[in-house]
Amino acid sequence: MKSTLKNLSAIAALSFTLAFCTGMSATIMYQEHMALKPFMAVEMVVDDLAAEADTATIDFS
């Protein structure tokens, strides 16, 4: 009985640790994503401008 409780507490501790680490890594990845969002928006605008510049025709008349 004692070893069963010991095993259950070890499993519970490992489960908590795994859940905690998974939650923390998900939180960190979300924060990094939100921190990079303004740069991603600027990159999209630059890409759009570059695409327009590639297809633009200049009339010199």
All heavy atoms as TSV, in Angstrom:
chain	resi	resn	atom	element	x	y	z
A	1	MET	N	N	0.828	-1.206	0.000
A	1	MET	CA	C	0.000	0.000	0.000
A	1	MET	C	C	0.867	1.264	0.000
A	1	MET	O	O	0.575	2.217	-0.688
A	1	MET	CB	C	-0.920	-0.035	1.228
A	1	MET	CG	C	-1.900	1.109	1.290
A	1	MET	SD	S	-3.151	0.921	0.019
A	1	MET	CE	C	-4.087	2.380	0.278
A	2	LYS	N	N	1.955	1.218	0.790
A	2	LYS	CA	C	2.822	2.378	0.878
A	2	LYS	C	C	3.513	2.664	-0.460
A	2	LYS	O	O	3.650	3.809	-0.862
A	2	LYS	CB	C	3.875	2.158	1.960
A	2	LYS	CG	C	3.791	3.126	3.085
A	2	LYS	CD	C	4.916	2.910	4.065
A	2	LYS	CE	C	4.774	3.915	5.180
A	2	LYS	NZ	N	5.835	3.785	6.157
A	3	SER	N	N	3.966	1.586	-1.129
A	3	SER	CA	C	4.657	1.784	-2.407
A	3	SER	C	C	3.684	2.295	-3.475
A	3	SER	O	O	4.074	3.065	-4.354
A	3	SER	CB	C	5.326	0.491	-2.866
A	3	SER	OG	O	4.352	-0.472	-3.202
A	4	THR	N	N	2.413	1.886	-3.382
A	4	THR	CA	C	1.417	2.379	-4.337
A	4	THR	C	C	1.209	3.878	-4.157
A	4	THR	O	O	1.155	4.623	-5.136
A	4	THR	CB	C	0.076	1.641	-4.138
A	4	THR	OG1	O	0.293	0.238	-4.236
A	4	THR	CG2	C	-0.926	2.057	-5.180
A	5	LEU	N	N	1.123	4.314	-2.912
A	5	LEU	CA	C	0.975	5.753	-2.657
A	5	LEU	C	C	2.211	6.521	-3.109
A	5	LEU	O	O	2.113	7.623	-3.655
A	5	LEU	CB	C	0.719	5.999	-1.171
A	5	LEU	CG	C	-0.667	5.605	-0.655
A	5	LEU	CD1	C	-0.741	5.814	0.846
A	5	LEU	CD2	C	-1.736	6.412	-1.349
A	6	LYS	N	N	3.372	5.915	-2.881
A	6	LYS	CA	C	4.625	6.557	-3.302
A	6	LYS	C	C	4.652	6.684	-4.835
A	6	LYS	O	O	5.030	7.719	-5.382
A	6	LYS	CB	C	5.808	5.736	-2.820
A	6	LYS	CG	C	7.097	6.511	-2.754
A	6	LYS	CD	C	8.217	5.637	-2.245
A	6	LYS	CE	C	8.381	5.846	-0.765
A	6	LYS	NZ	N	9.599	5.220	-0.248
A	7	ASN	N	N	4.232	5.624	-5.527
A	7	ASN	CA	C	4.194	5.654	-6.993
A	7	ASN	C	C	3.180	6.686	-7.491
A	7	ASN	O	O	3.452	7.423	-8.437
A	7	ASN	CB	C	3.842	4.276	-7.556
A	7	ASN	CG	C	4.984	3.301	-7.413
A	7	ASN	OD1	O	6.129	3.694	-7.219
A	7	ASN	ND2	N	4.665	2.020	-7.498
A	8	LEU	N	N	2.023	6.734	-6.843
A	8	LEU	CA	C	1.007	7.701	-7.255
A	8	LEU	C	C	1.471	9.134	-7.035
A	8	LEU	O	O	1.232	10.013	-7.864
A	8	LEU	CB	C	-0.301	7.444	-6.499
A	8	LEU	CG	C	-1.122	6.253	-6.965
A	8	LEU	CD1	C	-2.343	6.078	-6.072
A	8	LEU	CD2	C	-1.554	6.434	-8.405
A	9	SER	N	N	2.165	9.371	-5.919
A	9	SER	CA	C	2.641	10.733	-5.678
A	9	SER	C	C	3.740	11.100	-6.671
A	9	SER	O	O	3.832	12.244	-7.120
A	9	SER	CB	C	3.136	10.878	-4.242
A	9	SER	OG	O	4.282	10.090	-4.026
A	10	ALA	N	N	4.574	10.132	-7.035
A	10	ALA	CA	C	5.607	10.396	-8.041
A	10	ALA	C	C	4.969	10.695	-9.398
A	10	ALA	O	O	5.391	11.623	-10.104
A	10	ALA	CB	C	6.553	9.203	-8.159
A	11	ILE	N	N	3.950	9.939	-9.755
A	11	ILE	CA	C	3.246	10.174	-11.026
A	11	ILE	C	C	2.570	11.538	-11.008
A	11	ILE	O	O	2.606	12.284	-11.991
A	11	ILE	CB	C	2.236	9.041	-11.301
A	11	ILE	CG1	C	2.984	7.747	-11.618
A	11	ILE	CG2	C	1.291	9.414	-12.432
A	11	ILE	CD1	C	2.100	6.530	-11.708
A	12	ALA	N	N	1.962	11.883	-9.871
A	12	ALA	CA	C	1.305	13.184	-9.759
A	12	ALA	C	C	2.326	14.320	-9.876
A	12	ALA	O	O	2.078	15.327	-10.543
A	12	ALA	CB	C	0.552	13.279	-8.435
A	13	ALA	N	N	3.480	14.150	-9.254
A	13	ALA	CA	C	4.521	15.183	-9.322
A	13	ALA	C	C	5.033	15.336	-10.748
A	13	ALA	O	O	5.221	16.455	-11.242
A	13	ALA	CB	C	5.657	14.835	-8.375
A	14	LEU	N	N	5.256	14.218	-11.422
A	14	LEU	CA	C	5.718	14.282	-12.811
A	14	LEU	C	C	4.658	14.897	-13.719
A	14	LEU	O	O	4.977	15.677	-14.621
A	14	LEU	CB	C	6.091	12.882	-13.314
A	14	LEU	CG	C	7.382	12.309	-12.748
A	14	LEU	CD1	C	7.562	10.872	-13.197
A	14	LEU	CD2	C	8.575	13.149	-13.178
A	15	SER	N	N	3.403	14.558	-13.493
A	15	SER	CA	C	2.317	15.121	-14.295
A	15	SER	C	C	2.225	16.633	-14.107
A	15	SER	O	O	2.071	17.386	-15.071
A	15	SER	CB	C	0.983	14.475	-13.928
A	15	SER	OG	O	1.016	13.104	-14.193
A	16	PHE	N	N	2.340	17.061	-12.855
A	16	PHE	CA	C	2.299	18.498	-12.582
A	16	PHE	C	C	3.471	19.203	-13.248
A	16	PHE	O	O	3.312	20.269	-13.858
A	16	PHE	CB	C	2.322	18.753	-11.069
A	16	PHE	CG	C	2.425	20.211	-10.724
A	16	PHE	CD1	C	1.302	21.016	-10.801
A	16	PHE	CD2	C	3.636	20.776	-10.371
A	16	PHE	CE1	C	1.394	22.372	-10.502
A	16	PHE	CE2	C	3.732	22.118	-10.066
A	16	PHE	CZ	C	2.609	22.922	-10.135
A	17	THR	N	N	4.658	18.616	-13.136
A	17	THR	CA	C	5.851	19.220	-13.744
A	17	THR	C	C	5.693	19.326	-15.249
A	17	THR	O	O	6.004	20.360	-15.848
A	17	THR	CB	C	7.103	18.382	-13.399
A	17	THR	OG1	O	7.191	18.269	-11.987
A	17	THR	CG2	C	8.344	19.017	-13.949
A	18	LEU	N	N	5.209	18.258	-15.871
A	18	LEU	CA	C	5.008	18.269	-17.318
A	18	LEU	C	C	3.978	19.321	-17.717
A	18	LEU	O	O	4.189	20.081	-18.669
A	18	LEU	CB	C	4.565	16.884	-17.798
A	18	LEU	CG	C	4.306	16.745	-19.293
A	18	LEU	CD1	C	5.594	16.981	-20.071
A	18	LEU	CD2	C	3.753	15.373	-19.604
A	19	ALA	N	N	2.871	19.393	-16.999
A	19	ALA	CA	C	1.830	20.379	-17.309
A	19	ALA	C	C	2.360	21.798	-17.113
A	19	ALA	O	O	2.102	22.692	-17.924
A	19	ALA	CB	C	0.605	20.142	-16.433
A	20	PHE	N	N	3.126	22.013	-16.045
A	20	PHE	CA	C	3.687	23.335	-15.768
A	20	PHE	C	C	4.650	23.758	-16.872
A	20	PHE	O	O	4.573	24.879	-17.389
A	20	PHE	CB	C	4.387	23.321	-14.413
A	20	PHE	CG	C	4.998	24.642	-14.042
A	20	PHE	CD1	C	4.201	25.670	-13.570
A	20	PHE	CD2	C	6.358	24.852	-14.174
A	20	PHE	CE1	C	4.752	26.896	-13.236
A	20	PHE	CE2	C	6.919	26.069	-13.835
A	20	PHE	CZ	C	6.117	27.093	-13.363
A	21	CYS	N	N	5.548	22.844	-17.254
A	21	CYS	CA	C	6.533	23.176	-18.297
A	21	CYS	C	C	5.852	23.410	-19.640
A	21	CYS	O	O	6.226	24.327	-20.384
A	21	CYS	CB	C	7.560	22.057	-18.419
A	21	CYS	SG	S	8.638	21.945	-16.988
A	22	THR	N	N	4.849	22.617	-19.954
A	22	THR	CA	C	4.119	22.804	-21.210
A	22	THR	C	C	3.403	24.144	-21.214
A	22	THR	O	O	3.445	24.881	-22.199
A	22	THR	CB	C	3.107	21.662	-21.410
A	22	THR	OG1	O	3.796	20.423	-21.349
A	22	THR	CG2	C	2.404	21.789	-22.742
A	23	GLY	N	N	2.775	24.483	-20.105
A	23	GLY	CA	C	2.084	25.763	-20.004
A	23	GLY	C	C	3.035	26.930	-20.107
A	23	GLY	O	O	2.757	27.926	-20.771
A	24	MET	N	N	4.186	26.826	-19.451
A	24	MET	CA	C	5.165	27.911	-19.509
A	24	MET	C	C	5.712	28.083	-20.920
A	24	MET	O	O	5.863	29.204	-21.404
A	24	MET	CB	C	6.315	27.645	-18.529
A	24	MET	CG	C	5.933	27.847	-17.085
A	24	MET	SD	S	5.292	29.488	-16.723
A	24	MET	CE	C	6.741	30.472	-16.990
A	25	SER	N	N	6.012	26.982	-21.594
A	25	SER	CA	C	6.560	27.109	-22.945
A	25	SER	C	C	5.504	27.670	-23.888
A	25	SER	O	O	5.823	28.481	-24.763
A	25	SER	CB	C	7.090	25.770	-23.449
A	25	SER	OG	O	6.045	24.841	-23.601
A	26	ALA	N	N	4.251	27.288	-23.699
A	26	ALA	CA	C	3.189	27.851	-24.538
A	26	ALA	C	C	3.033	29.342	-24.268
A	26	ALA	O	O	2.850	30.134	-25.201
A	26	ALA	CB	C	1.872	27.121	-24.273
A	27	THR	N	N	3.137	29.746	-23.012
A	27	THR	CA	C	3.037	31.165	-22.662
A	27	THR	C	C	4.185	31.951	-23.271
A	27	THR	O	O	3.990	33.034	-23.834
A	27	THR	CB	C	3.049	31.328	-21.132
A	27	THR	OG1	O	1.964	30.578	-20.589
A	27	THR	CG2	C	2.912	32.777	-20.727
A	28	ILE	N	N	5.394	31.401	-23.183
A	28	ILE	CA	C	6.567	32.089	-23.742
A	28	ILE	C	C	6.440	32.209	-25.255
A	28	ILE	O	O	6.716	33.266	-25.832
A	28	ILE	CB	C	7.855	31.344	-23.340
A	28	ILE	CG1	C	8.096	31.504	-21.837
A	28	ILE	CG2	C	9.050	31.840	-24.138
A	28	ILE	CD1	C	9.153	30.596	-21.284
A	29	MET	N	N	5.995	31.140	-25.918
A	29	MET	CA	C	5.846	31.204	-27.380
A	29	MET	C	C	4.788	32.230	-27.762
A	29	MET	O	O	4.956	32.970	-28.729
A	29	MET	CB	C	5.484	29.820	-27.939
A	29	MET	CG	C	6.646	28.873	-27.891
A	29	MET	SD	S	6.433	27.249	-28.666
A	29	MET	CE	C	4.726	27.044	-28.886
A	30	TYR	N	N	3.694	32.303	-27.004
A	30	TYR	CA	C	2.646	33.286	-27.291
A	30	TYR	C	C	3.185	34.705	-27.103
A	30	TYR	O	O	2.927	35.578	-27.917
A	30	TYR	CB	C	1.444	33.053	-26.380
A	30	TYR	CG	C	0.352	34.066	-26.549
A	30	TYR	CD1	C	-0.468	34.035	-27.675
A	30	TYR	CD2	C	0.142	35.071	-25.607
A	30	TYR	CE1	C	-1.460	34.977	-27.841
A	30	TYR	CE2	C	-0.848	36.005	-25.770
A	30	TYR	CZ	C	-1.656	35.951	-26.893
A	30	TYR	OH	O	-2.633	36.892	-27.049
A	31	GLN	N	N	3.949	34.925	-26.034
A	31	GLN	CA	C	4.500	36.261	-25.790
A	31	GLN	C	C	5.485	36.654	-26.883
A	31	GLN	O	O	5.501	37.801	-27.329
A	31	GLN	CB	C	5.176	36.312	-24.422
A	31	GLN	CG	C	4.187	36.286	-23.277
A	31	GLN	CD	C	4.861	36.190	-21.926
A	31	GLN	OE1	O	6.046	35.897	-21.845
A	31	GLN	NE2	N	4.108	36.428	-20.874
A	32	GLU	N	N	6.297	35.703	-27.340
A	32	GLU	CA	C	7.224	36.001	-28.432
A	32	GLU	C	C	6.452	36.330	-29.701
A	32	GLU	O	O	6.816	37.240	-30.441
A	32	GLU	CB	C	8.154	34.815	-28.671
A	32	GLU	CG	C	9.213	34.650	-27.625
A	32	GLU	CD	C	10.070	33.430	-27.856
A	32	GLU	OE1	O	9.770	32.646	-28.779
A	32	GLU	OE2	O	11.046	33.253	-27.101
A	33	HIS	N	N	5.382	35.594	-29.951
A	33	HIS	CA	C	4.568	35.852	-31.144
A	33	HIS	C	C	3.970	37.255	-31.076
A	33	HIS	O	O	3.992	37.993	-32.063
A	33	HIS	CB	C	3.465	34.806	-31.254
A	33	HIS	CG	C	2.458	35.099	-32.312
A	33	HIS	ND1	N	2.746	34.966	-33.650
A	33	HIS	CD2	C	1.172	35.530	-32.239
A	33	HIS	CE1	C	1.668	35.313	-34.354
A	33	HIS	NE2	N	0.714	35.650	-33.524
A	34	MET	N	N	3.447	37.635	-29.910
A	34	MET	CA	C	2.856	38.962	-29.771
A	34	MET	C	C	3.926	40.049	-29.864
A	34	MET	O	O	3.670	41.134	-30.375
A	34	MET	CB	C	2.101	39.080	-28.445
A	34	MET	CG	C	0.895	38.165	-28.359
A	34	MET	SD	S	-0.245	38.352	-29.729
A	34	MET	CE	C	-1.075	39.848	-29.266
A	35	ALA	N	N	5.128	39.758	-29.383
A	35	ALA	CA	C	6.208	40.748	-29.451
A	35	ALA	C	C	6.664	40.953	-30.891
A	35	ALA	O	O	7.077	42.054	-31.265
A	35	ALA	CB	C	7.378	40.298	-28.586
A	36	LEU	N	N	6.577	39.911	-31.703
A	36	LEU	CA	C	7.041	40.010	-33.090
A	36	LEU	C	C	5.959	40.509	-34.033
A	36	LEU	O	O	6.247	40.800	-35.195
A	36	LEU	CB	C	7.539	38.643	-33.572
A	36	LEU	CG	C	8.822	38.147	-32.921
A	36	LEU	CD1	C	9.141	36.746	-33.397
A	36	LEU	CD2	C	9.972	39.080	-33.223
A	37	LYS	N	N	4.719	40.618	-33.566
A	37	LYS	CA	C	3.620	41.014	-34.447
A	37	LYS	C	C	3.850	42.346	-35.152
A	37	LYS	O	O	3.603	42.439	-36.354
A	37	LYS	CB	C	2.305	41.040	-33.678
A	37	LYS	CG	C	1.361	39.995	-34.175
A	37	LYS	CD	C	0.027	40.070	-33.509
A	37	LYS	CE	C	-0.807	39.001	-34.185
A	37	LYS	NZ	N	-2.088	38.870	-33.643
A	38	PRO	N	N	4.314	43.414	-34.473
A	38	PRO	CA	C	4.537	44.673	-35.200
A	38	PRO	C	C	5.562	44.524	-36.317
A	38	PRO	O	O	5.385	45.088	-37.397
A	38	PRO	CB	C	5.054	45.625	-34.116
A	38	PRO	CG	C	4.604	45.053	-32.837
A	38	PRO	CD	C	4.531	43.570	-33.044
A	39	PHE	N	N	6.606	43.727	-36.073
A	39	PHE	CA	C	7.614	43.524	-37.104
A	39	PHE	C	C	7.044	42.733	-38.270
A	39	PHE	O	O	7.380	42.985	-39.425
A	39	PHE	CB	C	8.838	42.811	-36.518
A	39	PHE	CG	C	9.496	43.590	-35.419
A	39	PHE	CD1	C	9.361	43.202	-34.107
A	39	PHE	CD2	C	10.221	44.729	-35.706
A	39	PHE	CE1	C	9.962	43.928	-33.083
A	39	PHE	CE2	C	10.820	45.460	-34.695
A	39	PHE	CZ	C	10.694	45.057	-33.384
A	40	MET	N	N	6.155	41.786	-37.957
A	40	MET	CA	C	5.526	41.010	-39.023
A	40	MET	C	C	4.631	41.910	-39.862
A	40	MET	O	O	4.572	41.771	-41.087
A	40	MET	CB	C	4.735	39.834	-38.422
A	40	MET	CG	C	5.651	38.790	-37.815
A	40	MET	SD	S	4.915	37.483	-36.779
A	40	MET	CE	C	3.259	37.352	-37.257
A	41	ALA	N	N	3.946	42.857	-39.222
A	41	ALA	CA	C	3.084	43.783	-39.960
A	41	ALA	C	C	3.924	44.669	-40.870
A	41	ALA	O	O	3.556	44.901	-42.029
A	41	ALA	CB	C	2.272	44.633	-38.985
A	42	VAL	N	N	5.056	45.160	-40.375
A	42	VAL	CA	C	5.940	45.988	-41.201
A	42	VAL	C	C	6.465	45.177	-42.379
A	42	VAL	O	O	6.521	45.662	-43.502
A	42	VAL	CB	C	7.107	46.537	-40.351
A	42	VAL	CG1	C	8.172	47.162	-41.220
A	42	VAL	CG2	C	6.583	47.534	-39.334
A	43	GLU	N	N	6.813	43.923	-42.116
A	43	GLU	CA	C	7.320	43.069	-43.183
A	43	GLU	C	C	6.258	42.853	-44.258
A	43	GLU	O	O	6.559	42.856	-45.457
A	43	GLU	CB	C	7.761	41.729	-42.587
A	43	GLU	CG	C	8.419	40.805	-43.582
A	43	GLU	CD	C	8.863	39.497	-42.955
A	43	GLU	OE1	O	8.648	39.297	-41.743
A	43	GLU	OE2	O	9.426	38.686	-43.686
A	44	MET	N	N	4.990	42.699	-43.845
A	44	MET	CA	C	3.911	42.525	-44.827
A	44	MET	C	C	3.753	43.775	-45.686
A	44	MET	O	O	3.566	43.684	-46.897
A	44	MET	CB	C	2.595	42.192	-44.115
A	44	MET	CG	C	2.548	40.790	-43.567
A	44	MET	SD	S	1.090	40.448	-42.535
A	44	MET	CE	C	-0.238	41.115	-43.469
A	45	VAL	N	N	3.835	44.954	-45.060
A	45	VAL	CA	C	3.708	46.199	-45.809
A	45	VAL	C	C	4.856	46.338	-46.796
A	45	VAL	O	O	4.662	46.702	-47.964
A	45	VAL	CB	C	3.651	47.408	-44.843
A	45	VAL	CG1	C	3.781	48.715	-45.598
A	45	VAL	CG2	C	2.361	47.380	-44.045
A	46	VAL	N	N	6.062	46.034	-46.352
A	46	VAL	CA	C	7.226	46.122	-47.239
A	46	VAL	C	C	7.084	45.141	-48.398
A	46	VAL	O	O	7.390	45.479	-49.545
A	46	VAL	CB	C	8.522	45.873	-46.440
A	46	VAL	CG1	C	9.716	45.721	-47.360
A	46	VAL	CG2	C	8.757	47.002	-45.461
A	47	ASP	N	N	6.619	43.940	-48.116
A	47	ASP	CA	C	6.408	42.962	-49.188
A	47	ASP	C	C	5.367	43.447	-50.178
A	47	ASP	O	O	5.524	43.276	-51.395
A	47	ASP	CB	C	5.992	41.610	-48.604
A	47	ASP	CG	C	7.137	40.893	-47.921
A	47	ASP	OD1	O	8.298	41.301	-48.131
A	47	ASP	OD2	O	6.865	39.927	-47.180
A	48	ASP	N	N	4.280	44.060	-49.681
A	48	ASP	CA	C	3.248	44.595	-50.566
A	48	ASP	C	C	3.806	45.711	-51.440
A	48	ASP	O	O	3.529	45.777	-52.643
A	48	ASP	CB	C	2.049	45.116	-49.767
A	48	ASP	CG	C	1.223	43.994	-49.166
A	48	ASP	OD1	O	1.430	42.830	-49.574
A	48	ASP	OD2	O	0.390	44.283	-48.284
A	49	LEU	N	N	4.589	46.593	-50.837
A	49	LEU	CA	C	5.187	47.683	-51.610
A	49	LEU	C	C	6.155	47.143	-52.657
A	49	LEU	O	O	6.195	47.637	-53.797
A	49	LEU	CB	C	5.909	48.663	-50.680
A	49	LEU	CG	C	5.014	49.506	-49.780
A	49	LEU	CD1	C	5.863	50.313	-48.814
A	49	LEU	CD2	C	4.129	50.430	-50.610
A	50	ALA	N	N	6.919	46.130	-52.296
A	50	ALA	CA	C	7.857	45.529	-53.241
A	50	ALA	C	C	7.104	44.868	-54.388
A	50	ALA	O	O	7.512	44.969	-55.552
A	50	ALA	CB	C	8.749	44.524	-52.532
A	51	ALA	N	N	5.991	44.217	-54.091
A	51	ALA	CA	C	5.197	43.580	-55.140
A	51	ALA	C	C	4.604	44.635	-56.071
A	51	ALA	O	O	4.568	44.452	-57.296
A	51	ALA	CB	C	4.094	42.727	-54.520
A	52	GLU	N	N	4.144	45.757	-55.501
A	52	GLU	CA	C	3.613	46.834	-56.335
A	52	GLU	C	C	4.714	47.457	-57.179
A	52	GLU	O	O	4.493	47.802	-58.342
A	52	GLU	CB	C	2.954	47.906	-55.464
A	52	GLU	CG	C	1.618	47.494	-54.885
A	52	GLU	CD	C	1.005	48.585	-54.022
A	52	GLU	OE1	O	1.411	49.747	-54.169
A	52	GLU	OE2	O	0.129	48.248	-53.217
A	53	ALA	N	N	5.898	47.591	-56.623
A	53	ALA	CA	C	7.010	48.167	-57.375
A	53	ALA	C	C	7.418	47.262	-58.530
A	53	ALA	O	O	7.817	47.730	-59.590
A	53	ALA	CB	C	8.194	48.420	-56.451
A	54	ASP	N	N	7.309	45.949	-58.329
A	54	ASP	CA	C	7.657	45.005	-59.403
A	54	ASP	C	C	6.681	45.107	-60.556
A	54	ASP	O	O	7.068	44.914	-61.720
A	54	ASP	CB	C	7.673	43.574	-58.861
A	54	ASP	CG	C	8.881	43.316	-57.977
A	54	ASP	OD1	O	9.843	44.100	-58.047
A	54	ASP	OD2	O	8.851	42.322	-57.230
A	55	THR	N	N	5.418	45.378	-60.266
A	55	THR	CA	C	4.412	45.371	-61.327
A	55	THR	C	C	4.079	46.794	-61.817
A	55	THR	O	O	3.316	46.938	-62.758
A	55	THR	CB	C	3.112	44.723	-60.805
A	55	THR	OG1	O	2.645	45.456	-59.669
A	55	THR	CG2	C	3.361	43.281	-60.405
A	56	ALA	N	N	4.671	47.806	-61.194
A	56	ALA	CA	C	4.334	49.180	-61.585
A	56	ALA	C	C	5.003	49.541	-62.916
A	56	ALA	O	O	6.121	49.119	-63.202
A	56	ALA	CB	C	4.789	50.150	-60.503
A	57	THR	N	N	4.286	50.310	-63.701
A	57	THR	CA	C	4.864	50.827	-64.929
A	57	THR	C	C	4.978	52.328	-64.776
A	57	THR	O	O	4.081	52.995	-64.260
A	57	THR	CB	C	3.981	50.495	-66.155
A	57	THR	OG1	O	2.668	51.007	-65.912
A	57	THR	CG2	C	3.908	49.008	-66.376
A	58	ILE	N	N	6.097	52.859	-65.213
A	58	ILE	CA	C	6.353	54.301	-65.074
A	58	ILE	C	C	6.173	54.940	-66.466
A	58	ILE	O	O	6.779	54.514	-67.435
A	58	ILE	CB	C	7.776	54.562	-64.545
A	58	ILE	CG1	C	7.935	53.876	-63.187
A	58	ILE	CG2	C	8.053	56.042	-64.447
A	58	ILE	CD1	C	9.353	53.875	-62.673
A	59	ASP	N	N	5.325	55.935	-66.483
A	59	ASP	CA	C	5.054	56.658	-67.739
A	59	ASP	C	C	5.916	57.918	-67.761
A	59	ASP	O	O	5.722	58.822	-66.967
A	59	ASP	CB	C	3.561	56.988	-67.817
A	59	ASP	CG	C	3.196	57.567	-69.176
A	59	ASP	OD1	O	4.024	57.497	-70.094
A	59	ASP	OD2	O	2.064	58.079	-69.282
A	60	PHE	N	N	6.869	57.968	-68.692
A	60	PHE	CA	C	7.778	59.109	-68.770
A	60	PHE	C	C	7.309	60.208	-69.721
A	60	PHE	O	O	8.051	61.128	-70.009
A	60	PHE	CB	C	9.174	58.638	-69.194
A	60	PHE	CG	C	9.884	57.856	-68.136
A	60	PHE	CD1	C	10.050	56.477	-68.250
A	60	PHE	CD2	C	10.379	58.476	-67.009
A	60	PHE	CE1	C	10.693	55.758	-67.276
A	60	PHE	CE2	C	11.037	57.760	-66.023
A	60	PHE	CZ	C	11.201	56.390	-66.156
A	61	SER	N	N	6.096	60.091	-70.212
A	61	SER	CA	C	5.647	61.094	-71.185
A	61	SER	C	C	5.230	62.386	-70.537
A	61	SER	O	O	4.902	62.472	-69.405
A	61	SER	CB	C	4.483	60.551	-72.007
A	61	SER	OG	O	3.426	60.174	-71.152
